[in-house]
Amino acid sequence: MKPLSDRTKGLRQSDIRAVTQMVNAYNGINLGQGICDLPTPDPVKQGAIEAIKKDRSIYSYHSGIEQLRKDTAQKFRDFNNIQCKHDTEVMITTGSTGAFVAACLATLNPGDEVIQFEPFYGYHVNLLKILGFKPVFVPLEDKTWEVDFEALEKAITAKTKAIVITTPGNPNGKVWTKTELEQLLGILQEHDLWAFTDEVYEYMIYDDNQHLSLASLPGGFERTITISSFSKTFNMTGWRLGSAIAPEHVIEKMGLISDLIYICASTPLQYGLDEAFRMDQGYFTQMKKDYNVKRDMFCDAMEQAGFEFERPQGAYYLFANFEKLSQKRNGMANDKEACETLIKEAGIASVPGSSFYNSPEDGKYYLRFCYAKEFDVLEKACEQIKGF
Ligand SMILES: Cc1ncc(COP(=O)(O)O)c(C=O)c1O
């Protein structure tokens, strides 16, 4: 038999599946997978049921149904402060992941380099690799996640074409500040680079932090592909719906690429999702409030157990350091061992930190926990962690 493609060689199942199997065997609580177990809002579910009943079953326009593009564009204007046009500068995609693939294929050539800050969201890196592009890593300051702009400048070569920014960040919950984004934009302009911004956690923000889109800064829109998702905002990761905005000539090509790869996002689900735009704004206030309580509850428990970290500024993950803890306890010599020990002794699953770094050594003393859980489940998890 002829071998499989070269691009499949480095591909392997992430640690998350093995961790899930193990925590299930111990009847524990899974804070590993980045999945939120909260319900999808009723109007959205009803809207999809209605659309299916009405046989809205044919392919939609590749960039999405018109009403959803109109409402999404309005959301980008109101919430993100980006003045985009719904008919030419917005598209609905199969999750933010579909948007990221289209963004890469629309702007990059084989061998082009793309800067990726560490710790990173693994899909970005692995997608770049299988698509034939080269991720180049720039570490954020350990623990504080500050940007080292000198290191960034040094990483830029003649082959660099784009920079990926995830704000709020997964796994570290970093929210990029205005000053950081302005400095970054200066570098993008100086070296004539694209930015792909992943803003899927834009509504999950804590304390006085504010979500700011790079594309809302003067001069930002023309070189940014802003990628967002409905997965996290409306607890619908399995519906596979996201969005992107960019200048017209980019969205045109991204639309054509998406058309070739999957034709369109699911039509009846797009109709269902559109109902979300008619929901009371109280939905967002409540969500923010609930996540604030969950973050504090979880961080308090983790501090009590001896983990070290800066509290997340956004998103719903805690990336916790256990280097000091490892000196006091057995079974915590590295991230994989610590992950196993925590499942066996506290019934809590996490993700080993090395999954978020190019060099596994850099994540050796980190674990990522997802606290997007129902209150009763999270309370139980906190009790188990405090007893660890
Ligand atoms: C940073 C980040 N981007 C994108 C995604 C995937 O989003 P979607 O479901 O819209 O493809 C995730 C999911 O965990 C994520 O953490």
The ligand as a Gaussian input file, in Angstrom:
#p B3LYP/6-31G(d) Opt

LIG

0 1
 C       -8.977000      29.850000      21.600000
 C       -9.969000      28.985000      20.913000
 N      -10.245000      29.230000      19.628000
 C      -11.138000      28.475000      18.961000
 C      -11.804000      27.420000      19.562000
 C      -12.762000      26.606000      18.757000
 O      -13.883000      27.373000      18.450000
 P      -15.029000      26.887000      17.484000
 O      -15.902000      25.931000      18.221000
 O      -15.739000      28.141000      17.138000
 O      -14.399000      26.257000      16.294000
 C      -11.539000      27.124000      20.907000
 C      -12.202000      25.990000      21.573000
 O      -11.866000      25.560000      22.630000
 C      -10.599000      27.933000      21.587000
 O      -10.296000      27.703000      22.869000

